[in-house]
Amino acid sequence: MEKQKIGFIGLGRMGGPMSSRLLAAGYDLTVLDVNSAAMDALAGKGAKRAASAREVADESDIVITSLPKPDIVLQAALGENGIAQGQRAKIMLDVSTTGPSTARQVAEGLARTGKQWVDCPVSGGIKGATEGTLALMVSCPSATYETIEPLIANFGKAFHVGEDAGLGQVVKLANNMLAAAAIFLTAEAMAMGVKAGVKPGVMLDIINLSTGRNSASQDKFPKSVLPGTFDFGFATGLSYKDVRLCVDESETLGVPMVGGALVRQILAITQSKYGADSDFTCMAKLIEDWSGVEIRG
């Protein structure tokens, strides 16, 4: 059976390697990004360049979007020369983190033009995008899921969490809130131990063999905090956006999120101090500053 023609909008840290995987798998790919160098890199591997989201949708059966903010996703989907106006594409599959309300808004807008929305936020970072080991949180009608399943298998392991627009986003926001919380709490614990006189590497080894181990202690601290590089690969501004969306959604549902609200505030302070483009592991740098100690190996 002939493979679907795929469009990919957003060729950044996640979209770039995901697009490359599709080209390697033999898909006909049309790409779009505000960074022309990113398009050039994929054009060199066989992708076609597009000048607008509408052009991508004119050339593709399925359009995948990987974009940094909800308003950018809205514009790509429903704005002037957006995906909704494309003649060929029947499915828009979004791997961004937008929050449930944006997902529902785009789904309703696309439905008016006969197109199907697929909510498909991903987790696993640049490494997972490169190696095809991402976790994909998919919400869409079951029949649509069957259509896209061979395509998204190129990215990692998919979980069909439900049929309603936005359910994948709920799971992704919860995951990202927990990931940020792990950095914050691990930083507090490590700062206490190091200031008391425990060597940071020893303390981290003990935590990782004990019940306190978590994604930050096992991955982010060894790679980016103990070396003092604070360069894990996820921006503070994006983490703050995700946790803010998570707390907002929780409040809308009537679920208390006291801990999540605290993490949101810590990220707001981190962003104010180090900038939105800093790495979200800079939460640990903030705790270092407050504690008067460096958590370094």
N, C-alpha and C positions, 0 to 999 in steps of 0.2 A: 504494500500500500504506500502511495506517495506521502511523504511527510508534509505536515502543514507548513505554510510559509509563516515565519515568525517576525514580529517587530519588537524592538527593544528600545525603550526610552529611558535614559538615565544610565550612563556608563561609568559611574564612579567606582568607589572601593568595592562595592558588592556587584553592581551591574556589569562592570568590566569583565571580571572573571566569569560571571554567570553567562554572559554573551559568548565569551571565548569557548566555554564548554558546549554551547549549542552549535557553534561553527565546527568544532571538533567532532561533534556527533552527526554532522552532515546536513544540518538544517539550512535552508535558504533564509538569510537574516538581513533585515533592514533596520538601521540604527539611527538614533538621534540623541544628541547631547549638546548642551551649551558650550562645552569644551570641544573645539574642532580637533584638537590633538587626540582626544579619546576616540573620536570617530575615525580619524586617520589610522590609528593603531588597529582597529577592527577591520577597516577597509583593506588594509594590507593582508588580512587573513581571509578575505573573500566577502565581507559584508558590504551591503549597499548603503550609501549615505542618503538621509532624507533631510528635507528643509523644514518640515513641520510635523506635528503629531498627526494631522489629517493625512499627510502623505504617507506616513508609516502605516496608518490604518487602511489606506487605499491599496497598499502593496502586500498586506499581511492577512492571514486568517485569524491569528491571535496576536494581540499586542500586550507585551509585558512592560510594566513600569516599575522603576526602582528609583524613587525620588525622595529628597530629604524632608519635605514638609507637606502637611495636608493641603495648603493652598496651592502648592505647585502641582500636586496630583489633580486637584479640582480643575486647574487651568488646562492641564494636559488632556483631561478627559472631556470636559464640557465647555471649555473656552473657545474663543475664535480660532478656527483651523485646528480644532481638537479631534480626539479620537472619535467622538460621537458623530462627527460629520464625515468620517471615512466611509467609503463605499464597500470595501471588501470585508474588513474585520467584523467578526460576529462576537468575539470574546475579548474583554480587557481583563488581564490578570495582573493584579497589583501586589508586588512583594515589599512595598514600602510599609512604614509604620505610621498610620494616619489617625487612628482612633475610630471607634464604631460609628460616630455621627457622620464623619466624612464618608466612610464606606457606604452607609445607607444613602447619603445624598447622591453619590456618584452612581450607585446601583439604580436609583430611581431615574436619574437623568439619562443613563444609557438605555434603560428599558423603554423609554419613550422613542428611541430610534431603533428598537429591535435588537439591541445588543445585550449580552449577558456579562454581568460583573462577576469576577472571581476574587475573593479576598484571600491573599496568600502571603501574609507576612512570614519572614524567615528568621531563624536564629542559628548562630554558629560562626559568625564573623567572617573575616576575609579568608582565613584558612579553610573554613567550611565551604565558602563560595568557590574557591579555587579547586578544592579536592572533591567537590560534589557530596559533602557530608552534612549539609544543612538539615535542620528540622523545619518543615514547612507546615504551617497551621492554616488549613484550607477550609473556607466556608463558601458553599455554592450548592445549587441543586445537584442531586446525585447524577443525573444524566450528563450534566456539564462536567462533573468530576471525572466521569469515565472518559470523556473526550480529552481532557488535559492531563490525565494521569501518566501516559507515556512521556509527555513533554517534561513535566516537573520531576520525573524520576531522574533526569539528568542532574538535578540540583541536590538531591539527598532523599531523606525519608519523609514522606507526606502523611499527614494526619487529617482526615476529613472530620472536622469538629462539628459540622452541622450545615444546614441549608440556608439559614438566614444571613443576610449581609451584615458584616461587622463582628460575627462570632470569632473569626480568626484573630481579629484585632484585639478582642478582649483577652484572649490567651496570651498574645504577644506582649501586651501592656503589662499583664501580671508578671510575665517572665522578666521583662526588662526592669520592672520595679525591684524584683528580688535580686537581680544581678547588681543593681546599683546599691541596694541595701547591704549586700555582702561586702562590697568594697568599704563602705562607711564603717560598718561594725568591726570588720577585720582590722581596719586602720586603728580604731580606738584600742582594740585589744593588743595589737602589736606595739603601739606607742607606749602603753602601760608597761608591757614586759621589757621593752628596750630601755625605757627610762629607769626601770628598777635595776637594770644591769644584765638582763638576759641577752645573749647574742641573737640578732634577728633571724639568722638562718636556722639556728637551733630551735627557736620558738616556733617558726613556721613549720619545721619538720615535725615537731611534736603535735601541733594543731592538725596537720595533714594525716597523722596516724590516729587521731582522736575524734571525738564526736563533734568538735567544732569545725571540722573541715568543710569547705564550701568552694564555689567556683572561683572566688577571689583568691583564697589562700592557695588553691591548687594550681591556678593558672596566671592570674593577673599580677599577684604579688611577686612570684618568682621571676616573671618576665619583665615587669615594668616598674615595680616599686622598689624592690631590693637593689636593682642596678641603678636606680635613681633616674631612669630615662623617661618615665611617665609617658609612654608612647604605645599603649596597647592597640590603639587603632579605632577608637570610638570617641567622637567628640563630646565634650561636656554639654554643649548646647543641645545636641540630639538626645542625650540621656535625660537632660532636664525636661525637654519637650515630651519625651515618652512617659516619664514619671508624672508630669503635670497632667497629661491626658489620662493616665491610669487613675489618679486620685479624683479627677473630675468625673470620670465614668463611674467610679465607685460611689461617689456622692449622689450621682443621678439615680443609681440603683438602690440607694438607701443602705449601703453597706459601709460601716465605719472603717476608715483606713488611717488610723492615728499614726502608725509607724511609717506608712507611705508618705504622709504629709510631712513628717520630719525629714525623710530622705529628699523630698522635693525642696525643702528649705536649704538643706546642706548643698544640694546641687546649685541652687540659686546663688548661694554665697560663693561657691567654687567658681561659677561662671563670672560673677562680678569681680572676683579677685584675679583669675587667670585667663578669662576670656572664653567666649563660646567655642572657639576653635581648639582650645586646650583639650587634652585627653581626659576622659572621665576618671582615670586613676588619680588625677590631681586632687580628688577628694582626700586621698591619703596625704598629699602634700599639705593640704589645709589642716589636717589633724596634726601633722608634724609642727606646723607653725604655731598652732594653738598650744601644743604640749611642750614646745621648746626642746624637741628631740628629733633626730633623723632616723627613720626606719630604713636603714640601708645595710646591705650585706657586706 
